């Protein structure tokens, strides 16, 4: 557990040093993405006001939008009842939260037959931004 201030206790140990973080658009209420934070990422987020996450694949911090320009300006940080998940209410700059170019990472709907349907269109081509 890690204390931030006198009353905030966050259980980073429950998931091995990381906590899940949901980013939600403060204006529309849309869920944009799910990522993870360690203590350092949360400290940097609180200090700078820019959403900073921990990349499990790269094992490093990353500031959302550092490469794409699609930054998340944090307006509010909410902690769940168990003290092990955060909700960031953000202003999504640039329109797209997802690395695929979509506004939200949750852009695929599961149909009754189990097939996937894409919802919405990408706002940018990932090849142009990431070179992949």
Secondary structure as UniProt FT lines:
FT   STRAND          2..4
FT   TURN            5..7
FT   STRAND          8..10
FT   HELIX           13..15
FT   TURN            16..17
FT   STRAND          19..25
FT   TURN            26..28
FT   STRAND          31..37
FT   HELIX           39..48
FT   STRAND          52..55
FT   TURN            56..59
FT   STRAND          60..63
FT   TURN            64..68
FT   STRAND          72..79
FT   TURN            81..82
FT   STRAND          85..92
FT   TURN            93..94
FT   TURN            99..100
FT   STRAND          108..110
FT   TURN            112..113
FT   STRAND          116..118
FT   HELIX           126..130
//
